[in-house]
Amino acid sequence: MGSISNRSFGIDVTSTFDPLGFVYGPESFGPEPELRTLDAIRSSLLDPTSTGPEVVYAIAMDVGNNRDRQAIVSRNLLFGVVTYARGRVGREPVRSQGHVHTPSPSCGSSTCEVYEIWSGRACIYMQETAEDDPGRCFAVFAGPGEVVVVPPTWAHAAINADVSRNLTFGAWCVRDYGFDYEGVRGHGGMAWFPICEDDGSIGFVRNPRYHPSTLVQKTPGDYEKLGIERDVPIYRQFEQDPDRFLFVSNPRMAEAAWQRFTP
């Protein structure tokens, strides 16, 4: 059973790869992971008949250190961890199907998400809407220790950008989260499908069910306007300042930052 410790990112949680899941240390907490199967994401694939790993990822929502539980709950925050399978699904890398965050009852609006890559290599794909016109589209590639922010109302998906390895990441989100899959499923996926190139890189092909759009491929931006520090794990940043990520549970606090946001 392969595994990797994520303790350096602030929580004593180990990712396991066979099977996909998590093991929590004595000073940390977390639930049994939920397993997402290939069948659950078929409707969003370039080729819905593709074969690949039966379980594409394991997700555990509400993870942390025991000493921080009350501080997390009182701010209506949730920390989640996700591990993806290695390999391909047809021509595509393993990925999620994509969704939009529904308005959270606590704040009355769609909320953002703050990703931090722990191992492997990720591509966080996002587009401004899941309507016929997807708006601006970005594919943000990130490695261990790098942070990617998805703003409120945007459709987004996480992609394992190195098919030879498992991918693990942590993320801050609102506690009363909800997902809307309707727009993505109605278009048979996101506006751009990731594909595995012969040289091992990730390319993209356009989904013709959307209006034409331009895809920008990039590395993560600078999130200083949101108060996020570089080179400090996002869980440790919370421990240093528990109010730092209040913009996640109340995105109106950072309304200026979401205007023409570039991830």
C-alpha positions in Angstrom: 0.0 0.0 0.0 1.7 3.2 -1.2 1.3 6.3 1.0 2.7 9.7 1.7 2.6 11.9 4.8 1.2 15.4 4.5 2.4 16.5 8.0 4.6 19.3 6.5 1.5 21.1 5.4 0.2 21.4 9.0 -2.0 18.4 9.6 -1.0 14.9 10.6 -2.8 13.1 7.8 -1.3 10.5 5.4 -2.6 9.9 1.9 -2.9 6.2 0.9 -2.9 5.2 -2.7 -4.0 1.5 -2.8 -6.7 1.9 -1.8 -7.2 5.6 -2.1 -7.9 7.2 1.3 -6.5 8.9 4.4 -5.0 7.9 7.7 -5.3 10.5 10.5 -2.7 11.0 13.3 -3.6 11.0 17.0 -3.9 14.8 17.1 -5.9 15.2 14.0 -9.5 14.5 13.0 -11.3 13.6 9.7 -14.1 11.4 8.4 -14.0 8.2 6.3 -13.4 9.4 2.8 -16.0 9.4 0.1 -15.0 7.6 -3.1 -15.9 9.1 -6.5 -16.1 6.5 -9.3 -15.5 6.7 -13.0 -19.2 6.1 -13.6 -20.0 9.2 -11.6 -18.1 11.5 -14.0 -18.8 9.8 -17.3 -21.3 12.5 -18.4 -18.6 15.1 -18.4 -15.9 13.1 -20.3 -14.7 13.8 -23.8 -15.6 10.1 -24.5 -18.2 8.9 -22.0 -17.4 5.3 -22.9 -13.8 5.6 -21.8 -12.1 3.1 -19.5 -9.9 4.0 -16.6 -9.5 3.6 -12.8 -12.7 2.5 -11.2 -12.2 4.9 -8.3 -11.0 8.3 -9.6 -10.5 10.1 -6.3 -11.1 10.0 -2.6 -12.3 13.1 -0.7 -12.6 13.8 3.0 -14.4 17.0 4.1 -13.8 18.4 7.6 -10.2 17.6 8.4 -7.9 19.3 10.8 -6.0 19.3 14.1 -8.1 18.6 17.2 -7.0 21.8 18.8 -8.4 23.9 15.9 -11.8 22.3 15.5 -13.8 25.0 17.4 -11.9 27.8 15.6 -12.7 26.3 12.2 -16.4 25.6 13.0 -17.0 29.0 14.6 -15.8 30.7 11.3 -18.0 28.5 9.2 -15.0 27.1 7.4 -14.2 23.5 6.3 -10.9 22.0 5.3 -10.9 19.2 2.9 -8.3 16.8 1.5 -8.5 14.9 -1.8 -6.3 12.2 -3.4 -6.6 11.4 -7.1 -5.7 8.1 -8.8 -2.9 8.0 -11.3 -3.5 7.0 -14.9 -5.9 8.0 -17.7 -9.5 7.9 -18.6 -9.4 7.3 -22.3 -7.4 10.2 -23.8 -7.9 12.3 -20.6 -6.1 12.4 -17.3 -8.0 11.5 -14.2 -10.1 14.5 -13.1 -13.3 15.7 -11.5 -16.4 16.4 -13.6 -16.7 20.1 -12.7 -19.2 22.1 -10.8 -20.3 25.6 -9.6 -20.6 26.4 -5.9 -24.3 27.0 -5.1 -25.2 29.9 -2.8 -24.4 29.0 0.8 -27.3 29.6 3.2 -25.0 31.2 5.7 -23.8 34.0 3.4 -26.4 34.0 0.6 -23.9 33.8 -2.2 -21.7 31.4 -4.1 -18.3 31.0 -2.4 -14.7 30.6 -3.4 -12.2 27.8 -2.8 -8.5 27.9 -1.9 -6.5 24.9 -3.1 -3.0 23.9 -2.0 -1.2 21.1 -3.8 0.5 18.7 -1.5 1.9 16.0 -3.8 1.9 15.3 -7.5 1.0 18.0 -10.1 -2.4 19.6 -10.6 -4.2 21.6 -13.1 -7.1 23.6 -11.7 -9.3 24.4 -14.6 -11.9 27.2 -14.3 -14.3 29.2 -16.5 -16.4 32.2 -15.5 -19.8 30.5 -16.2 -21.3 27.1 -17.0 -23.6 28.9 -19.6 -23.3 28.6 -23.3 -20.8 31.5 -23.2 -18.2 30.2 -20.7 -16.5 33.6 -20.4 -12.8 33.6 -19.6 -11.2 30.2 -19.2 -8.0 29.3 -17.3 -5.9 26.2 -16.8 -3.7 26.9 -13.8 -0.9 24.4 -13.3 0.5 23.9 -9.8 2.9 21.7 -7.9 3.6 21.0 -4.2 3.2 24.0 -2.0 1.5 26.2 -4.6 -1.9 27.7 -4.0 -4.8 28.3 -6.5 -7.9 30.3 -5.8 -11.2 29.7 -7.6 -13.5 32.7 -7.2 -17.3 32.6 -6.4 -19.7 31.5 -9.2 -17.0 30.1 -11.5 -17.3 26.5 -12.8 -14.2 24.6 -12.0 -12.6 21.1 -12.0 -9.4 19.6 -10.7 -7.1 17.5 -13.0 -4.3 15.2 -12.2 -1.6 16.8 -14.5 1.0 14.0 -14.0 -0.7 10.7 -14.9 2.3 8.8 -13.6 1.7 9.8 -10.0 -1.1 10.3 -7.5 -2.3 13.8 -6.8 -3.2 15.1 -3.3 -4.3 18.6 -2.3 -6.0 20.4 0.6 -8.5 23.1 0.3 -10.4 25.7 2.4 -14.1 26.1 1.6 -17.3 27.1 3.3 -18.9 24.7 5.8 -22.4 24.7 4.3 -21.1 24.1 0.8 -23.2 22.9 -2.1 -22.5 21.9 -5.7 -24.4 22.7 -8.9 -23.6 20.2 -11.7 -26.5 21.1 -14.1 -24.7 23.5 -16.4 -21.6 21.4 -16.8 -23.6 18.2 -17.3 -25.9 20.0 -19.7 -22.9 20.8 -21.9 -21.3 17.4 -21.6 -18.4 18.7 -19.6 -16.4 21.9 -19.2 -15.6 24.3 -22.1 -12.2 22.6 -22.6 -11.3 18.9 -22.3 -7.8 18.1 -21.0 -6.0 15.4 -23.0 -2.8 13.5 -22.5 -0.2 14.3 -25.1 2.4 11.8 -26.3 5.2 13.6 -24.4 3.3 13.4 -21.1 2.1 16.9 -21.1 -1.5 18.0 -20.8 -3.2 19.6 -23.8 -6.7 20.8 -24.3 -9.5 20.5 -26.9 -12.5 22.7 -27.1 -16.0 21.5 -26.2 -18.2 22.4 -29.2 -21.3 22.6 -27.0 -20.1 26.0 -25.8 -19.6 29.2 -27.7 -16.0 29.6 -28.8 -13.6 30.8 -26.1 -9.9 31.3 -25.5 -8.0 29.2 -22.9 -5.2 30.8 -20.9 -2.7 28.3 -19.5 -0.7 29.7 -16.6 0.9 29.2 -13.2 -0.8 30.4 -10.0 -1.2 34.2 -9.5 -0.3 36.4 -6.6 -3.1 36.4 -4.0 -1.7 39.1 -1.7 -5.0 41.0 -2.1 -6.7 38.1 -0.3 -4.1 38.1 2.5 -2.6 34.8 1.4 1.2 34.4 2.0 3.5 32.6 -0.3 5.5 29.6 0.9 3.4 29.2 4.1 1.0 26.2 4.1 -2.6 27.5 4.1 -3.5 25.4 7.2 -0.6 27.0 9.1 -1.7 30.4 7.9 -5.1 29.7 9.5 -3.5 28.6 12.8 -1.4 31.8 12.8 -4.5 34.0 12.1 -7.8 32.2 12.3 -9.6 35.1 10.6 -7.4 35.1 7.5 -9.8 32.9 5.5 -13.0 34.5 6.5 -13.4 35.7 2.9 -14.0 32.0 2.0 -17.1 31.7 4.2 -18.1 35.4 3.4 -16.9 36.2 -0.1 -18.4 39.7 0.0 -15.5 40.6 2.3 -13.2 40.4 -0.7 -15.7 41.7 -3.3 -13.1 44.1 -4.9 -10.7 41.1 -5.4 -13.3 39.2 -7.5 -13.7 42.0 -10.1 -11.9 40.8 -13.3 -10.2 38.2 -11.1 -7.2 36.4 -12.7 -6.2 33.1 -10.9 
